[in-house]
């Protein structure tokens, strides 16, 4: 095997091929004009009528992905004329095609229009924001967004060729005869089709580890989504001469770190429901039960996990993804897709439809499948109100990886691990370095998956501006939002929908600056771009809010007390800043009195200036509250008419003290307050689950004996993350996080209801769970946790009188007396989230 070939193309290979569309039964389906109600069925590619003519705009965005929508909206908001050219019939890419459980990474790293999208979703569901959502809701938001911005949208227009003159794209022609002429172009396709047609250098497949000095690239045999049993790969067990089962490759497995042309597997993200009105799983044309012999052997070996990655979404729906060794990923059947013509892609698309629909049909109906598995699978079905044009099945294949541009900055594992940092970030990525399996091969006589990698980055890291523009000397008016310049393994981290929306916004802003300045995209002034992006609430640095302005202030104040706040600005510009003024703002009720001068006539490059205020805290709305102080620097630069503004926010916590006999404890950053019967915890915390034990708690030491009932009302919980947790806790010693046993908690989440978490294995952290799935989660909600020796009964109530039992757990490690109280984990490592409780009652 060898590393992926770095290639250039001047015309999209074979894009003009004609494919006769066929119906479900194989009959020809006539073409019809877009938007007339014609249903092409479940297809990637089908004929559309000619639509000749020309469209002239400032910006042309090719690709209807979430990145394409955001890029087009942002360009239109700046007053530019925009054409959004879309291959298919829908806007939003995977964000509206079934990927309703957003792979966020660190939510705090998401800003700008990307964050606005999730806030618009939240508004629909009556929440501040929502990262789990129904596909049709997401698509309606994308549709409304482009309409609000006045974007011209051209559905079912497929790229055929581009015209490149003097290293610039001058026109894009689609198969139906339409010519799009623009000054700037943005490639927002998952495959990188436009960049390839423009002759930009790209890679397909996996680099070797040696290419960029990485450790997780190339061939990888790891434990994730791997066979948990030894499964014979041969048609006749034990007989290699009988051939391999379908789905297993005869190719050599390769050696760890070796590069090749393989790419991670594709699948459809399926929206499922248990509703009585659910659609049964269809039996696809061409169904072949032999394709699932490997899965059958795995089931008979005692492993049933293929459908266990079902993430709850609103209104009783789920987003089902690949899970385990044999699941929805059609491993090894997509290698041609990135560079294939449209007809070949349609063949690959239909193969994935047949495989995945066939798998579900097999699990639900084949009598050889264990009865309990068939019963469980038949409890699920496709929805009636999602993907109505394709009978409940997603219209879009999940293209996890296609072409990847190779530009002057290639994002690699070194960026993810914080071994280097891009000096010119335009967005942040933070998700796990995540590659699905790339091959299924034979190792030592047994089936084995290859290519899965799931390694967290060191933290959010920057997406270099140079990674979204071609290399200097290549196309000078093209920006790339999805097929960005990254190695295979780094792309596996950066390829998430929130990041693509952020790079789409950055591409639109950079295009505007290039057009305004008459420069190539490679020569856009980065400091100016950075200021624009910050002004649009993009998150460019970690931790969020890092800027040329910094604040020093007390960490915590009691209401009515005072402290000094010092604001410092460093001139990061290339020229002297003149007329510089610092300002400090705070919440209503605060007093901010300057004690030093806050202006300076001139500040040379690299120099700093600071001013100090005496700040007196107001009275918070709750027992504990984070007060946001905003520090702003305003100045002018030579040659610019408008003043430059740079600002940052700083949090000071205002808290009323917790009163005895209650105590507080924290294994993460946390602040506590009490006002009468109200208790509040303001903190962060990565998680409460399997080795991570970060929380803030207000508790009664040794307050629980062998028979004790604790009740509390959770009246408020900030939706810092869908998996934030707040509720009741019993523990032998709450001050010994990660160590003490006898640990059980009843918590509510901002989304998806309530959990009972407990330490069943005595490790000192919770790893077992019972769920009461309610969506949306109730607020307020009354919680009750009752101890009877080593048994704990959990229940909840919406009105305080009618109680619903969640379940009972046994905790042999429970001590004779335990700490009991309330705890909160915001499920974020920076930032703060508040949980407010009322009427904590502990009765023997």
N, C-alpha and C positions, 0 to 999 in steps of 0.2 A: 504494500500500500504506500501511497505517497500523500504529501500535503495537498490541499486543494489548489487547483490551478487559479492563478490570478489572471483574469481575462478582461478584454474590452470588446464591446459590440457597438456597431454604428446603426444597426437596424434591429428591432425586436425580432428574434429568429422565428420565422414561420407565423408571425402574428396575423397574416392575411389569410390563413387557411380557412376553408369553409367546412362547417360541420352540419349535417342534417340533424336537427333536434328530433328526439324520439320521445314518445309518451311512455307511461309506465309499462304498457304492454308491447312497446317497441314500434308503435305506429308513428308515422310522421306527424309533426305538429307544425302548422303553418306559422310563418312569421307575422307579426302585427306591430303596429306602432307603439312605442313606449307610452305608458300612462293610459291606455285604452281599456284596461281591465284584462288584457291577455295574460294568462297564467302560464309561464314557461315551464312550470313544474320544478322538480328538484334537480336543477342543472347548474353547472358553472357557466357553460357556454352554449349558446343557441343563436340561431340567425335572427337578425333584426333588419328592418327595411332601411334602405339608403336614406340619408338625411343630409344632402349636400348643402354647402353654404360656408360662410366664414363668420367667426366670432373674434372680435378684437377687444382685449382687456389689458389692464396693467399687469395683472397676475393671473396665471393659470395653475390651478392645483389639480394634479392627476391622482385620483384615488379617493374613494368615499369612506375611508377608514375614519376612526375617531380623530386621528391626527389630521386627516384631510379636512374634516369639518371644522376643527378648531383653527387650522391655518387659514381657511377661506373666510371664516367669521372674523378673525382678527384683522385680516387684510381689508375686508369690507368696512370694519369699524373705523379703520384709519382713513376712510374715504376713497379707497382704491376700488376700481372696477375689477371684479373677480369672476372667473369661470371655474366652477368645480365640476370636473369631468370624472364620471363614475362608471366603472366597468359594468356593474350590475344594477339592480333595481332598488337597493336599500342603502341608507346612510348609517355610518357608525361602525362598520367593520364588526369585529368580535364583540365590541361593547353592546351591540344591539342584536347579536346573533347567538346569544346563549351564555356568554361569559358574564353572568350576573353576579358572581361572587368574585369581586375585584381582587386581583393579586396586588395589594397595595405596597407591600414592604412597609416602610415607615410613613404613616399618613402625614406627619408633620413636614415631610419632604415634598409634599404635593402642594402646589400653589397655582396662581393665575387662573386661566380659563379651565384648566384641568380640574382644579378644586371647585370652580363654579359649576361644572357639570354635575359633580356629586352633590352640591348644594341644591341644584335644581331638582335632582332626584329626591333629595330630602324634603323639599317643599311639597312635592307630589305626595309623599307619604306622611307628611305632618311631623317631620323631624328636622333638626338643623342640617343634616346631610345624610346620605345613605350610600354605602358602598356595596350593598346587596340590593338587587333590583330586578324587575321583570324585563325581558327583552323588548316587549312592545312599548313599555314606558320609556326606555332609553331611546328607542327609535323616534318616538314622538317628540322627545326633547331635541334631538339632533335636527329633525325636520323643522321644528318651530324656530330653532336657533338660526338656521340659514335663512329662513323667511324673514325673521326680525332684522337680520343684517343686510338683507337685500342681495344675497349671493345668487348669481345665475347658476342653476344646477342642471347638468346634462346627464341624465341616467342612460344606461345601456349604450355608452360610447366607449369603444375598446380601442386602445392605442394600436395603430398600424405602423407608423413611422414618425420620425422627427426630422426637421431640417436644421442643420447646425452650420452656422457661418461665423468665421472668426472666433471660434471657441464659445459661441453663444447659440442657444436654441432660439430660433426665430419663429418656428411654427411646429405644431403637433397635429398630425392627421389621424383621424379615427377610421375604423373599418367601414363605417357607414357613409364616409365621404365628407365629414365635417372637418374644417380646418380651423384650428385655434391658434391665433397669433397673440403673443404677449411679450412684455418686456422682462418678466421674471417668471420662472417655473418652479414648482415645488412637487417633488415626487413623494406622495403619501401612500404608495402601495406597499404591502407587506413583502412583495417579491423584488422590489427595485426595478420594475419594468422600464420606467422612464429613464433612470440613470444609465441602464444598459443600452437603451436605444440611442442615448446621447454620447456613447463612447466612453463613459466614465469607468475607471478601473474598479473591479469588484472581485470578491472571492465567493466560492460556494464550497461547503463542506467544512471539515475540521482541520485546523492547523495542527501540526505536531507541537508538543510541548517545547521543543527546541526553537520553534519559529520566533516566539516572543519571550522565551524564558519562563514559561508557565508550568503549572503542575497538574491542572485539571482539564487540559485540552486533549484532543486526539482520543484514541481508544481508551475506554475506562470500564473496568469491571468492579462494581461497587455493590452495596447491599440494598440500595433503594429500589423499590419496584422489581425485586428480584425473586426468583423461585425459592420458596421456603422448603421445598421437598425435591428430591432427585427424581426428575421426570424423564422417562425414556423418550428420545426424539424420533424413533424410527417407526415406519408404518407397521412393520411386524416387530413388536418389542424384542430387543436384543439382536436384531438382524440388520446391520448397516446396509446390506445389499438390497433390502426392500425399499430403500429410499427414505427421505425425511418427511415428516408430517408437514402439512401446509403451515406456513408462517415461520418456518425455520430455514435459515440460509445455509447453503453448503459452502459459502465463502470462508476462507480462513478467518479466525476471530481477530487476528492482529495482536500486536503487543502494546502494552500500556504506554500511552503518550504518543503513539504513532498517528500521523495525520492521514486523512482519507477524504473521499467525496461523500461520505454519509452525512445525513442531516437528521435531526431529531424528529420523532414520529409526529404525524398529524392525527387529529380526530375531530369529531363534532362535539361541541358542548351541548348537552341535551337538557332541555327543560322538562322536568318530570313533575308529576303530581300523584297523590293518592286519592284525589277526588273521585266520587262515584261516577262523574261524567268523563272520566279520563278516556283517551283513545287507546285501544290495545296496540301493542307493538306490531308493526306490519311485517309480513313475510316478504322480503324483497325479491324481485325477479332475479333469477340466477342464484338463488339461495343454495348453498352446498354445505350440508352438515359436516362434511369431512374437514372443512376449514376450522372446526371447533373441537377436533379430536384432542388437541393438546390441552385445551381448556377442560374438556371432560376428564382427562387423566388427572389434571390438577385438582378438580373437584373430588374425584374418587380418592385422591391422596389425602383429603381432609382439609383443603384450603378453599374457603369461599370468601373472596374479598373483591371481586371484580366490580361490584357496584357500590362499594362502601365509601366512595368519595362523593357524597351527595350533600352539598352545602345548602342549608335552608335559605330560601328567598321569600319575599313577601307573598301573602295570599296562598300559602300552602304549596308553593312551588319550590323546586330545587334546581341547582346547577350541577349536573353530574359530569365528572371528569374521569380520566383514566386513573385506575388504582390497582396496584399489585402487579404480578408477573404477566398475566394474560387478561387484558381488559379492552377498553375502547380504542387504544392506540393501535393503528394498523402498521406495525413496525416493519420498516424496510421497504415499503411500497410507495414511497414518495420521492425517491432520490432524483428523479428526472424533473420534478415539478418546477424548481426555480428557473431553469432555462428552457423549459418546454414551450412549444407553441400551444395555442389555445385548445386545439383539438386533442392533443395529448393530455393536457391538464384536465379536460372533460373526462377522458377515460380514467385518469387517476381519481378524479372526484367520484365518479360512479363506483369505482372499486371500493372506495372508502364508505360510500353509502351502503353498498351491498354487505361489506364486512360488518359494519357496526349495527345496522338494522338486523342482519342475520344473527349476530351474536345475541342480541336481546330476544329475538324470536326463539333461538335455540334454547336459551336459559329458561324461557317461559313455557316452552311446549315440548321439547324433546323428552320422551319418556325415560331416557337413560340418565337425565339430570336428576339428582336427588329430589324427592318430593318436597322437602322443606325449602329448597332453593327455588323450585318452580313456584311454590306458593308465595314466597317473598317477592319474586320478580313480578308475578302477576298482580301483586298489590300496588304496583306502580304502573304508570302509563303516560302517554304524551298528553299535553294540554289541549283544550279546545280553542283557547283564545290567543295562543302564541303561534306564529308562523302559519297563519291560516292559509296562505297560498301554497304551502308545501305540506299540508296535512299534519301540522304539529312538529315537523322535523326542521331543524335549523337549515336555512338556505345557504350558509357559508361554512366552508371547511376552515378549521383552525390552522392557519399557516404559521407555525411557530418560528420558522426560520426559512429564508429564501436566499437571495443574493445579499451580500454585505459589502457596502462600498469600502474601498481601501483608499484612504485619504492621508493627509499629512499628519493626522493624529489618529492612531488606532487604539481604542479603549481595550484594555486587556485585564487579566486577572490582577495585575499590579495596581490598577486603579481601584478595583473592588476590595483589595486587601489593604488599601491605604499605604502601599509602598511608594506611590507617587500620586500627585494630585494635578489635574489639569488647571493651568493658570487662567483659562478663559471659559469657565463653565456657563452654560445657558440653561441647565436644568440639573436635577439630581435624580439618580437611580438608587434604589435601596433594597430591591428584592434579592432573594437567594440566587446564587449562581446555579441556575436550574436548567439542566438539559434532560429532556425525556430520552428514553432508550432510542438508540440509533440502529440497532441490529439485534437479531435473535439467532444465536449460533450454537454449535455443539462444542462443549468443553469436557474432556475426559468422559465422553460417552453420554452426557446428559445435556438437556436444554438449558441454556443460560442467556440472560439478557445482557446487552452491552450498551453503554453510553449514558446511563442515568447518572446525573450528578446533582446533588442538593447540598451546597455548602454556603452558609450565610456570608455576606461581605462583612468587613470590619465595621461598616456603618454606611450611611448615605455618602455617595461620591459624585463628583461632577461629570457631566457630559460635556466634553470640550466642544466649543463652537466649530473647531476644525473637523470634528467628526460628523458634522451635518452639512459640510460643503465639500465639493470635490477637491482633489489635490491641486495645488497651484499649478497652472499650466493646462489644466483640463477645463471643463465647462464652467463659464464665468457668471452665468445667471441662473444656475440651478441650485436648489437646496433640497436636502433629503431628510424626511421626518421619521421614517420607519426603518429603512434598510441602511442604518447608520454604520459608520466605520468602527467596527469592533471585532475582536476575535470571537470564535464560536462560543467559548465559555463565558466571556464577558457579555456578549449579546444575550446569552441566556438569562442574565440578570437584568439587563437594560430593556428587554423586549416587552415590558408590561404596558398595558393600555394607558395608565396615568402618565407614564414617561413619554409615550408617543404623543399624547395630547400636548405635553409641555414642549417637546421638540417641534411640534407643529406650530405652536404659538411663537417660539423663538425664530423659526424659519420665516414666518410672516413678518415679524418685526425686522429681522435682518434684510429681508427683501425690500421692505419700505425704506430702510436706511440706504441700501445700495441704489435704489431708484432715485431717492432724494439727492444723493451725493454724486450720482453718475459714476459709480465705481463698480468693480466686480464684487461678487459676494465674498471672495477671499480677502478683499481689502476693506471690508466694513470695519470701522473703528470700534474695537471691542469696548473701551470704557463708555462710549456713547451707548452701545448696545446694552451693556450691563445696567446703566442707569435706567434705560427704558424698561427693561425687564423687571427691575426692582420696583419701579413705579407701578407696574402692572401686577404686583404682589406675587411675582415668581420667586421661588425659593432657589437660590443659587449657591448658598454656602451652608455648611453644617458646623455648629447648630444653626437653626433658622434665624434670620434677622441679622446675621453678622454683616457689618457694613463699615464704612470709614468712621462712623459715629459709634462711640461706646459710652456706657453708663456704669458708674459705681454708685451703689446705694445700699442701705440696710436690707438684709434679707427679709426681715419681718418687723412689723411695727404693731403695737396695740392701738386701738382707736384713740385719737387725740394726742398721740405722742409724735415726736419729731426726730428727724435725722437729716444728715447732709447728703445731697445728691450731686455728683460731679459728672459733667458731660465733657467728653474729649472728642475732637475730630482730627483726623490725619488727612492732609491733602494728598490724595492718590492720583491726582491728575498730572498731566505732563507740563502744565503751565501754572503760574501763580493764580491763586484764587483771590478775588478782590471783594471788598464789602461783605466779608463773612460775618454771619450772625448765628448764634446758637439760641435755641428756644427749648423750653421744657413745658409739656402739658400733662395734666393728670385728670383723674375722674372728678365728677362733681363732689363738692364737700372737702376737697383737699386744698391746702394752702401752699403755694409755691412762691417763695420770696428769694430773688437773686441776692447773693452776698458778694459776688465778684463781677467785673465787667463781662458782658456776653457778646461783644463785638470786637472785630479787629479789621483794620483797613486792608491788609494784604497778608496772605499766607503762602510762602514759597512751596514748591513741590517737596514732599517728604516731611515737611514741618507739621507740628501739631499745635492746637489751641484748646484751652479748656475753660469752663466756667462752672460755678457752684451755686446751688440753690438750697435753702432751708425748707424741707418738706414736712408738713404736718398731715398725718393721715386722717381721713374722714371716717365716718361710721359705716361699716359695710352692710349690704343687704342681708347677708347671712352671717352665721357665727364665724366663718372663715371665708375669705374672698381674696382672689388675686387682683390687685390694682395695677393697671397698665399705665406706666409713665412713658410718654413719647418724646424722645429727644430728636430735634431737627437742626440740621445745618443748611443754611441757604447762602449761596455765593454766586459770583459771576466769573466767567472765563472769557478771555480775549476772543473776539470774533463771534461770540454767541449772543444773540439778542435776549434770549430768555434766561432767567436765573436757573441755576442748578440746585436741586433739593435732594438731600440724602437724610434718611431718618432711620431710627431703630426704636424698638420697644423694649422696655425693661419691666419685669414683674416684681412688685413688692407685695408680700402677703400681709394682710391685715386680719388679725385673729383675736377673738375673745377667749381667755384661758379656759381650759377644761378644769372642772371642779372635782375635788375628792368626793367620794372614794374612787372615782374613775381615774385611770391612768392611760397613758398613750405609749405606743411603741411603733417602730417602723423599720423595715428592712430595705427601704428605698427612700427617696426624697418625699417627705410628707409633712403637712402642717395640719393642726387640729384646732377646733373651736367648739365652744358650747354656749348656747343662749337659752336658758331655761331647759325645756325638754328636747331642744334641738341639738343634735350632734352633727358635726361636719368634718369631713376629711378631704383635704386638697393635696393631691400627690400624683406621682406617676407610677412606675412599676411595669416591668416587662411582661409578667404573666404570673399565674398561679397554676402551674402544671408541670409535672415530670421534671424535677430538678431545678425549676425556676420558682422562687418563692418570695415574691416582692409585693409588699403590702404596707399600708398604714392602718393601725387599729386603735380604737378607743375601747377600753375593756375594764371589767371587774376582775382583779387578781383573785384566783381561787374562788371565783363566784359561783361555780357550778359543782354540785355534788353528784352522787350516783343517780339521783332522780331530780332533774331540773328542766324547766321549760323557759326558753328565751323567746321573746317576741319583739319585733321592731317594724316600723313602717319606713320603707325607702321612698322618700318623697321627691327626690331629685337625683339624677345621675347624668353627668355630661357625657355626650356621645363622642368621647375622644377616640374610641375604636369600637367596632361592633362587638368585640370580645372583652371590653372592660367589665369588671365585676364588682359588685357592692352588695353586702348583706351581713348575715349573722355568722359567727364563728365560735366553735368550742375547740380548745387545744390545751394540752397539758401545760405548755409554757409558750405563750405568744411572743415572748422576748427572744426565743431561740428559733428564729426562722430557718428553715432548711435542715433543722436538726431534731427538734422536738417532735414526738409522735403524738398519738391521740388527737388527730387533726381532722376536723370535718367542718365544712362551710356550706351554707345555703345562700346562694347569690342570685342576683338578677343581672342580665346583660342589657345594653342599649338595644340590641337586636336579638331575636330568636329565643326570648324567654328566660327560663330559670334553670339553674344547675344545682345539684348536690354534688359536692366534690369531697373526696376523702382519701386518706392515706391507708389503703388496704394492705400494702406490702411492708409497712413499718419503716419506710425509707426516710421519713421526715418531710416529704413533700407529697402533695396530692397527685394521684395518677388514675383515679377511678371516678366515674361520673354517672349520674342519673339526670335525665332531662325532662323538663316540661316545656315543650316547644310552643311558644306563643309568639305570634308575629303580627303586629308590632308588640314589643314587650310592654306589659301594663305599667302605668305610672299614675298615681302612686300604687304600691303593692305592699301588702302586709305579709311578713314572713314569720314562720314559727318553726323552731327546732327544739324537739323534746328528747331528753336523754333518759333512758331506762337502763341503768348499768352500762353495758357495752353496746346497746342498741340505740340508734338515733333515728327519730321519725321526723321527716321534713314535709311541710305543707305550706300553702300560700292562700291568700284571700284577696279578693278585689274590693270587698266592702267591710272587712273586719269582723264579719260574723259567719259567713259561709266559707268553709275551708275546703280546699282541694288537696288531697294527699299526692305528693310526688313519689315517695317511697321510703323505705327503711334500709339503713345500712348497719353493718356490724363492725365495731372498732375494738378488737381485743386489746389494743395498746392504751385504751383510755385509762387515765389515772383516777384515783378515788376523788380527787378534786381537780378541777380544770379552770383555766382562764376562760371567760366568756365575754363577748362583746360584738362590736361591728367592725368590719374591715372593708377596705377599698383597694382595688388595683385598676388603674386607668388604662393599662395595657399600652402605654407609651413610655419610652425611655427618656424623652425630654418633653418639655411642656408639662402642664398640670391639668388634672381633671378633678372635678368636685363631686362628691357624693354627700347627700344630706339625709339624715335619719331623724325620726321622731319617736319618742315614747319607747325607748329601750326598757324592757321589763324582764327581770330575771326572777323566777319564783321556784322555790324548792318543791 
